[in-house]
Amino acid sequence: MENTIYDLIIIGSGPAGLSAAIYAQRACLNTVVIEKTGISGGQILTTSEVDNYPGLPGIGGFDLGMKMRQHAENLNSQFVTGEVAKIAKIQDIFQITLTDGGILRSRTLIIATGASHQKLGIPGENSLTGMGVSYCATCDGAFFRGKDTAVIGGGDVAVEDAIFLARICRHVHVIHRRDRFRAAKVLSDRLLSLENVTVHWNSIPLSIVGENTVSGLTIEDKETKVQKTLDVNGVFIAIGMAPDTDLVRGLIDLNPAGYIAADETCRTSVPGIFAAGDVRTKQLRQVVSAVSDGANAVYSAQRYLEEGR
């Protein structure tokens, strides 16, 4: 494989990467997908229900990810499990070095590495991660059935997490630093209608309490400065995502927030490198827009290979 020079290497196997793999096979490009964990799907694997993907209302995130992977495999897409350590451009060829020492080469690249959960940076967060602190309600919510939990955040993901947890938990506390949610109104209204949910407006988390497991969350009212500790067994953090762009920092242009500067064509500042999905600058980060990016990125890569642009 190290002696092969591919037409295209796709780094990442979330919806954008899998869509790119499908379109690349249909375009007859010699392509390989590099995925870090050996499990495709990206963030949707941790989503209990995807209700806005056209034609598949209510499908589970894991099921959708597996369907996308199966579609790519049915077209004979190649997958390699490994973590990219370095990207270098040698003349007109991109060289990808993996952490295990493996090397792959290609004429074009699609960066589809997605984004990662942002952290609060408060006492107890790191030490209790996996012991009551979680960043994925659909992954870990079942462990807190019949217990009290807290969700930190006010966007779509936080509100969706709180709604999900309210179905199985005794009580859910939602901590939000503002006086209204940033989430879609339909989601906000649904959450506020639930009897076993308490919203703590204009509040911030100060620390997560517990020895071997979470036993509480200390919060502060921003206006009154009054502090209190909520008796909860689980804390779910949903305050946003950070792009996984450390790999390309210094290689291609990023915006101030760290996202790859690329428009709908998915072209980056380096000819031959394209960005797709949550990792690039864009207005909407959803499965449907990631899939669209994958198709656009392959089209742009194909034009680059044929026309040099």
C-alpha positions as CSV (number, residue, x, y, z in Angstrom):
1,M,0.0,0.0,0.0
2,E,2.9,2.3,0.7
3,N,4.0,2.2,-2.9
4,T,0.5,3.1,-4.2
5,I,-0.2,6.7,-5.1
6,Y,-3.9,7.2,-4.7
7,D,-6.0,9.6,-6.6
8,L,-7.7,10.6,-3.3
9,I,-7.2,10.0,0.4
10,I,-10.1,10.9,2.7
11,I,-9.2,11.5,6.4
12,G,-12.2,10.8,8.5
13,S,-15.2,8.5,8.2
14,G,-18.2,10.5,9.5
15,P,-21.1,11.4,7.2
16,A,-18.8,13.8,5.2
17,G,-16.1,11.2,4.7
18,L,-18.4,8.4,3.9
19,S,-20.3,10.5,1.4
20,A,-17.0,11.4,-0.2
21,A,-16.1,7.7,-0.3
22,I,-19.3,6.9,-2.1
23,Y,-18.9,9.7,-4.7
24,A,-15.3,8.9,-5.2
25,Q,-16.0,5.3,-6.0
26,R,-18.7,6.3,-8.4
27,A,-16.2,8.7,-10.0
28,C,-13.8,5.7,-10.4
29,L,-11.1,7.4,-8.3
30,N,-8.5,5.2,-6.6
31,T,-9.4,6.1,-3.0
32,V,-8.7,5.1,0.5
33,V,-10.4,6.3,3.7
34,I,-8.4,6.7,6.9
35,E,-10.5,6.3,10.1
36,K,-9.0,6.6,13.6
37,T,-11.1,4.0,15.5
38,G,-12.3,1.5,12.9
39,I,-15.9,2.5,13.5
40,S,-17.5,4.8,10.9
41,G,-20.2,7.4,11.5
42,G,-18.6,10.2,13.5
43,Q,-20.8,12.2,15.8
44,I,-24.1,10.6,14.6
45,L,-23.1,7.4,16.4
46,T,-23.9,9.1,19.7
47,T,-27.3,10.5,18.5
48,S,-30.3,8.5,19.6
49,E,-32.6,9.7,16.9
50,V,-32.0,11.6,13.7
51,D,-35.4,13.2,12.7
52,N,-34.3,15.6,10.0
53,Y,-32.5,13.4,7.5
54,P,-34.7,13.4,4.3
55,G,-36.4,10.1,3.7
56,L,-35.3,8.5,7.0
57,P,-37.3,10.2,9.8
58,G,-36.6,8.9,13.3
59,I,-33.7,6.7,12.3
60,G,-31.2,6.0,15.0
61,G,-27.8,7.7,14.6
62,F,-25.9,4.5,14.9
63,D,-28.1,2.8,12.3
64,L,-27.7,5.7,9.9
65,G,-23.9,5.6,10.3
66,M,-23.9,1.9,9.6
67,K,-26.1,2.3,6.5
68,M,-23.7,4.9,5.2
69,R,-20.7,2.6,5.8
70,Q,-22.4,-0.3,4.2
71,H,-23.2,1.8,1.1
72,A,-19.5,2.7,0.8
73,E,-18.5,-0.9,1.3
74,N,-20.9,-2.1,-1.3
75,L,-19.1,0.2,-3.8
76,N,-15.8,-1.4,-2.7
77,S,-14.5,1.6,-0.8
78,Q,-11.2,0.9,0.9
79,F,-10.7,1.7,4.6
80,V,-7.6,1.9,6.7
81,T,-7.6,2.1,10.5
82,G,-5.0,4.5,11.8
83,E,-4.2,7.9,13.3
84,V,-2.6,10.5,11.1
85,A,0.6,11.9,12.6
86,K,1.7,14.2,9.8
87,I,0.7,15.5,6.4
88,A,3.4,16.7,4.0
89,K,3.4,17.9,0.4
90,I,6.3,16.6,-1.6
91,Q,6.2,18.2,-5.1
92,D,2.7,17.4,-6.3
93,I,2.1,14.4,-4.0
94,F,0.7,14.5,-0.5
95,Q,2.3,12.1,2.0
96,I,0.4,10.9,5.0
97,T,2.4,9.4,7.9
98,L,0.4,7.4,10.4
99,T,1.4,7.1,14.1
100,D,2.3,3.4,13.5
101,G,4.9,4.5,10.9
102,G,2.7,3.6,7.9
103,I,2.9,6.0,4.9
104,L,0.2,6.6,2.3
105,R,0.5,8.9,-0.7
106,S,-2.1,10.6,-2.8
107,R,-2.6,13.3,-5.4
108,T,-5.5,14.9,-3.5
109,L,-6.8,15.0,0.1
110,I,-10.2,15.5,1.7
111,I,-10.0,16.5,5.4
112,A,-13.2,15.3,7.1
113,T,-12.0,15.0,10.6
114,G,-15.0,16.7,12.2
115,A,-15.1,18.3,15.6
116,S,-14.7,17.3,19.2
117,H,-16.6,18.1,22.4
118,Q,-15.6,21.3,24.2
119,K,-14.8,21.0,27.9
120,L,-15.8,23.3,30.8
121,G,-12.4,23.3,32.5
122,I,-13.9,23.1,36.0
123,P,-12.7,21.1,39.0
124,G,-14.0,17.5,38.9
125,E,-14.6,17.4,35.2
126,N,-11.5,15.4,34.1
127,S,-11.2,13.3,37.2
128,L,-14.8,12.2,37.1
129,T,-15.1,11.7,33.3
130,G,-16.5,8.2,32.8
131,M,-17.6,8.1,36.4
132,G,-20.7,10.3,36.1
133,V,-19.4,13.0,33.8
134,S,-20.3,12.4,30.1
135,Y,-20.4,14.2,26.8
136,C,-22.9,11.9,25.2
137,A,-26.4,11.4,26.8
138,T,-27.4,8.8,24.3
139,C,-24.3,6.8,25.0
140,D,-24.4,6.9,28.8
141,G,-27.9,8.0,29.7
142,A,-29.1,4.4,30.4
143,F,-26.7,4.2,33.3
144,F,-28.7,6.9,35.1
145,R,-32.2,5.4,34.8
146,G,-34.3,6.6,37.7
147,K,-31.6,8.9,39.0
148,D,-31.1,12.7,39.0
149,T,-28.9,14.2,36.3
150,A,-27.7,17.6,35.0
151,V,-27.2,18.9,31.5
152,I,-25.0,21.9,30.9
153,G,-25.7,24.0,27.8
154,G,-28.4,25.7,25.9
155,G,-28.1,24.8,22.3
156,D,-29.9,22.1,20.2
157,V,-27.7,19.3,21.5
158,A,-28.0,20.2,25.2
159,V,-31.8,20.6,24.9
160,E,-32.1,17.3,22.9
161,D,-29.9,15.6,25.6
162,A,-32.2,16.9,28.4
163,I,-35.3,15.7,26.6
164,F,-33.8,12.3,26.1
165,L,-32.7,12.0,29.7
166,A,-36.1,13.2,31.0
167,R,-37.6,10.0,29.5
168,I,-35.5,7.8,31.8
169,C,-34.2,9.9,34.7
170,R,-36.1,10.8,37.8
171,H,-35.2,14.5,37.4
172,V,-33.1,16.5,35.0
173,H,-31.5,19.9,35.8
174,V,-30.5,22.1,32.9
175,I,-27.9,24.8,33.6
176,H,-27.7,27.6,31.1
177,R,-25.7,30.8,31.3
178,R,-28.3,32.9,29.5
179,D,-32.0,33.7,30.1
180,R,-33.2,31.8,27.1
181,F,-32.1,28.8,25.0
182,R,-30.2,29.0,21.8
183,A,-31.9,25.8,20.6
184,A,-34.7,25.7,18.1
185,K,-38.0,26.8,19.5
186,V,-39.7,23.5,18.9
187,L,-37.1,21.8,21.0
188,S,-37.1,24.5,23.7
189,D,-40.9,24.3,24.0
190,R,-40.9,20.6,24.3
191,L,-38.3,20.7,27.1
192,L,-40.0,23.4,29.1
193,S,-43.2,21.4,29.0
194,L,-41.7,18.4,30.9
195,E,-42.6,18.2,34.5
196,N,-39.4,16.5,35.6
197,V,-37.1,19.2,34.3
198,T,-35.8,22.2,36.1
199,V,-34.0,25.0,34.2
200,H,-31.5,27.1,36.1
201,W,-31.3,30.3,34.0
202,N,-28.3,32.7,34.1
203,S,-26.3,30.1,35.9
204,I,-22.8,28.7,35.5
205,P,-21.2,25.5,36.7
206,L,-18.4,25.9,39.2
207,S,-17.3,22.4,40.1
208,I,-18.4,18.8,39.8
209,V,-18.5,17.1,43.2
210,G,-17.7,13.5,44.0
211,E,-15.0,11.0,45.1
212,N,-15.2,7.9,42.9
213,T,-18.5,8.9,41.2
214,V,-20.4,12.1,40.7
215,S,-22.5,13.1,43.7
216,G,-23.3,16.8,42.9
217,L,-22.8,19.8,40.8
218,T,-22.1,23.3,42.2
219,I,-23.5,26.2,40.3
220,E,-23.7,29.9,40.7
221,D,-26.4,32.4,39.7
222,K,-24.6,35.0,37.6
223,E,-26.8,37.9,38.8
224,T,-27.1,37.1,42.6
225,K,-23.8,35.3,42.9
226,V,-25.7,32.7,45.1
227,Q,-24.1,29.3,44.9
228,K,-25.8,25.9,45.5
229,T,-25.0,22.3,45.0
230,L,-27.4,20.1,43.1
231,D,-27.6,16.5,44.2
232,V,-27.1,14.7,40.9
233,N,-25.5,11.4,39.9
234,G,-24.6,12.4,36.4
235,V,-23.4,15.5,34.6
236,F,-23.8,15.7,30.8
237,I,-21.8,18.5,29.2
238,A,-23.1,19.9,25.8
239,I,-21.5,23.3,25.3
240,G,-20.4,23.0,21.7
241,M,-17.7,21.5,19.6
242,A,-14.1,22.4,18.6
243,P,-12.8,21.5,15.1
244,D,-10.2,18.8,14.9
245,T,-7.8,20.8,12.8
246,D,-4.5,20.5,14.8
247,L,-3.3,18.1,12.0
248,V,-3.5,20.8,9.4
249,R,-2.6,23.9,11.5
250,G,0.2,25.7,9.7
251,L,-0.5,23.8,6.5
252,I,-3.7,25.4,5.3
253,D,-5.6,28.5,6.3
254,L,-7.9,28.3,9.3
255,N,-10.4,30.9,10.5
256,P,-10.0,32.5,14.0
257,A,-12.2,29.8,15.6
258,G,-9.9,27.1,14.1
259,Y,-12.1,25.8,11.3
260,I,-10.7,25.2,7.9
261,A,-11.3,28.2,5.6
262,A,-13.3,26.7,2.7
263,D,-16.5,27.6,0.8
264,E,-19.1,25.3,-0.8
265,T,-16.6,24.0,-3.3
266,C,-14.7,22.7,-0.3
267,R,-11.4,24.0,-1.7
268,T,-8.8,25.1,0.8
269,S,-5.9,27.5,0.6
270,V,-3.7,24.6,-0.6
271,P,-4.5,23.3,-4.1
272,G,-5.4,19.6,-3.9
273,I,-6.6,19.7,-0.3
274,F,-10.3,19.9,0.3
275,A,-12.3,20.2,3.5
276,A,-15.7,18.6,4.2
277,G,-18.2,18.4,7.1
278,D,-18.0,20.0,10.5
279,V,-14.3,20.8,10.1
280,R,-14.8,23.6,7.6
281,T,-16.3,27.1,7.9
282,K,-20.0,26.9,7.3
283,Q,-23.4,28.2,8.5
284,L,-25.0,24.9,9.3
285,R,-23.4,21.8,10.8
286,Q,-25.8,18.9,10.3
287,V,-25.7,15.5,8.8
288,V,-27.3,16.6,5.6
289,S,-24.8,19.4,5.1
290,A,-21.9,17.1,5.9
291,V,-23.1,14.7,3.2
292,S,-23.4,17.5,0.7
293,D,-19.9,18.6,1.5
294,G,-18.6,15.1,0.8
295,A,-20.1,15.1,-2.7
296,N,-18.9,18.7,-3.4
297,A,-15.4,17.9,-2.2
298,V,-15.1,14.9,-4.5
299,Y,-16.4,16.9,-7.4
300,S,-13.8,19.6,-6.7
301,A,-11.0,16.9,-6.3
302,Q,-12.0,15.4,-9.6
303,R,-11.8,18.7,-11.4
304,Y,-8.4,19.3,-9.8
305,L,-7.1,15.9,-11.0
306,E,-8.5,16.5,-14.5
307,E,-7.8,20.2,-15.0
308,G,-5.3,21.1,-12.2
309,R,-7.7,23.5,-10.5
